[in-house]
Amino acid sequence: MWIDFRGIQDHYMRGKSIDYFENSRRAIYVQQAYAMRNPKKFVGYGRFSWGITASDGPGPAERRINGRRVRFFDYKARSIPYGPDDGTLAPWAVTASLPFAPEVVLPSLWRLNKDYPEMTNEYGFKCSYNPTFTSGNRKGWVSKGYYGLDQGPIVMMIENYRTGMIWRLMRRSPVIVNGLRRAGFRGGWLGER
């Protein structure tokens, strides 16, 4: 959120011949591909429904879903491909990915608003949702919370997508620049020094 990693690399990324911006871009495509493949057969996963990260969840609970036991977590650092993954998706993670892959994020956000209008209101996106964790005729579990920890990245990354303002401001900070150089970053907007 804070640092524009386009074109700057530390020793590790120089060895991989990419930068952290490109790494983030690739991670978005991996998230989308995982959701489309949907190896655990969760309801709602797909091309436009992804965003697995640390978030609130419907648990703690266990349920039998399609003949298998599924453990649902409350707040948990979810991940792919090895998990934990309990079918919980976080719209803020999708939105915060906007500067890296708008061609993936914008259609996903449009679809989220169409399919789950209850996820948004005047405060923004709710923390998370889980279409697999249903009760009665509902479309699944939806977090009751709006957390600043989630809303902050949404606002900042929309602005980075729109104008790059946050990243531009940080590029002008001598403390940030010196810290990056001391950590071994060079190239791009940092120069070769």
NORNOR-V50194 format. One record per pair of residues at least 24 apart in sequence whose C-alpha atoms are under 6 Angstrom apart, sorted by the first residue. I is the first residue (numbers start at 0). GAP is how many residues later the second one is. Records with the same first field share a line. If there is no record, write none. Layout:
I = GAP / GAP
//
This chain:
1 = 165
2 = 164
3 = 163
6 = 181
7 = 178 / 179 / 180
8 = 176 / 177
9 = 174 / 175
24 = 75 / 76
41 = 45 / 90
42 = 88 / 89
43 = 87
47 = 60
50 = 38 / 39 / 42 / 43
51 = 27 / 37
52 = 24 / 25 / 26
53 = 24
86 = 43
87 = 41 / 42
88 = 39 / 40
89 = 38
91 = 58 / 62
94 = 59
95 = 57 / 58 / 61
98 = 62
//
